[in-house]
Amino acid sequence: MTRSDFKFFFPFRVRYSEIDGQKVVFNAHYLTYYDTAITEFFRVLRYDYAGQVKADGTDFHTVRTVVEYKAPIFFDQEIEVGVRAARLGRSSLTFALAILPRGAETILATGEVVWVNTDQATRKSAVIPAALREVLRRHEGPGLTEA
């Protein structure tokens, strides 16, 4: 995975409350960085996620998260989280993520987050809305794998 694999990045500066006794980012905060960056990814795509939930009664549930730690991230370090939709299934959406120092090429961590679109009344998987599929196809182009 490299910086060029991503079209979207969201910046962070590591806060003191995010480091542990070893003075590096505590492992659980990586998922917070990923979740926040995914939210901002949808904002940039101008996709009304909340509107989707309200209109069709479905919402995404996180079913898998993976974090691979490559190098430590320290207090006050400026980082960027790259996000891309990597795989689009019938009801699932997989994001590929990477954390890099601001403006640099070094990968500090990689990640994967898998969501499943779910009917909120039945709690069963539901087809991803066509509007979201189209937005993701336009943004990601041929880099998006569809199953």
C-alpha positions in Angstrom: 0.0 0.0 0.0 1.3 3.5 -0.9 0.2 7.1 -0.7 -0.8 7.0 -4.4 -3.4 4.3 -3.6 -5.6 7.0 -2.1 -7.4 10.1 -3.4 -8.7 11.2 -0.1 -6.8 12.1 3.1 -7.9 13.5 6.4 -5.4 15.3 8.7 -5.0 14.9 12.4 -2.5 16.1 15.0 -1.9 13.6 17.8 -3.2 14.9 21.1 -1.7 14.2 24.5 -4.8 12.2 25.5 -4.2 9.8 22.7 -0.8 8.5 23.8 0.0 5.8 26.3 2.7 5.2 28.9 5.1 4.4 26.1 4.5 7.9 24.7 3.0 6.5 21.4 -0.6 6.5 20.2 -2.6 4.0 22.2 -3.8 1.2 19.9 -7.5 1.9 20.2 -7.2 5.4 18.8 -6.2 4.1 15.4 -9.8 2.9 15.0 -11.0 6.3 16.1 -8.8 7.9 13.4 -10.2 5.5 10.8 -13.8 6.1 11.8 -13.4 9.8 11.7 -11.7 9.7 8.4 -14.4 7.5 6.9 -17.0 10.1 8.1 -15.1 12.9 6.4 -14.7 10.7 3.2 -18.5 10.6 2.9 -18.7 14.3 3.5 -16.3 15.0 0.6 -18.3 12.7 -1.6 -21.4 14.7 -0.7 -23.2 11.5 0.1 -26.1 12.0 2.5 -25.5 9.0 4.7 -27.9 10.2 7.4 -30.5 10.8 4.7 -30.1 7.2 3.5 -30.7 5.9 6.9 -33.8 7.9 7.3 -35.2 7.2 3.8 -34.8 3.5 3.5 -34.4 2.2 7.1 -31.0 0.7 6.5 -27.8 1.5 8.2 -24.2 0.1 8.1 -22.9 -2.1 10.9 -19.2 -2.6 11.4 -18.4 -6.3 11.1 -14.6 -6.3 10.8 -11.7 -4.1 11.7 -8.0 -4.7 11.1 -5.1 -2.5 12.2 -1.6 -3.3 11.2 1.0 -1.2 13.1 4.1 -0.4 11.0 5.8 2.3 13.0 5.1 4.3 16.1 3.1 7.5 16.0 4.0 10.1 18.6 2.4 13.0 20.5 2.0 16.2 18.5 2.8 14.4 15.2 0.9 15.6 12.2 -0.6 12.6 10.4 -3.0 12.0 7.5 -5.4 9.0 7.2 -6.0 7.8 3.6 -9.4 6.3 2.9 -10.6 4.5 -0.1 -13.6 2.2 -0.9 -11.7 -1.0 -1.8 -14.5 -3.5 -2.3 -18.2 -3.2 -2.9 -20.4 -6.3 -2.4 -24.1 -6.8 -2.4 -24.5 -5.6 1.1 -20.9 -5.1 2.3 -18.5 -2.2 1.8 -14.8 -2.6 2.6 -12.6 0.4 3.2 -8.8 0.3 2.9 -7.0 2.8 5.2 -3.5 4.0 5.8 -1.9 6.4 8.3 1.1 8.5 7.0 3.0 11.4 8.4 1.7 14.6 6.9 3.0 15.0 3.3 5.2 12.0 3.5 5.3 8.5 1.9 6.1 6.4 5.0 3.2 4.1 6.0 2.8 4.1 9.8 -0.3 1.9 9.9 -2.7 0.2 7.5 -6.2 -0.9 8.2 -9.4 -2.4 6.9 -13.0 -1.7 8.0 -15.9 -3.8 6.7 -19.4 -2.6 6.9 -22.6 -4.5 6.2 -25.7 -2.6 5.2 -28.5 -3.8 7.5 -32.3 -3.4 7.6 -32.8 -1.8 10.9 -36.2 -3.5 11.5 -35.1 -7.0 10.8 -31.4 -6.7 11.5 -30.8 -8.7 8.3 -28.3 -7.6 5.6 -29.7 -5.4 2.8 -28.6 -4.3 -0.6 -26.4 -1.2 -0.7 -28.4 1.6 -2.1 -27.8 2.3 -5.8 -27.1 6.0 -5.2 -24.2 5.1 -2.9 -22.9 2.5 -5.4 -22.8 5.2 -8.1 -21.0 7.7 -5.9 -18.3 5.2 -4.9 -17.9 4.0 -8.5 -17.4 7.6 -9.7 -14.9 8.4 -7.0 -12.8 5.3 -7.0 -13.0 4.4 -10.7 -11.3 1.1 -11.7 -9.7 0.8 -8.2 -13.0 -0.3 -6.8 -13.5 -4.1 -6.8 -17.1 -5.2 -7.1 -18.3 -8.6 -6.1 
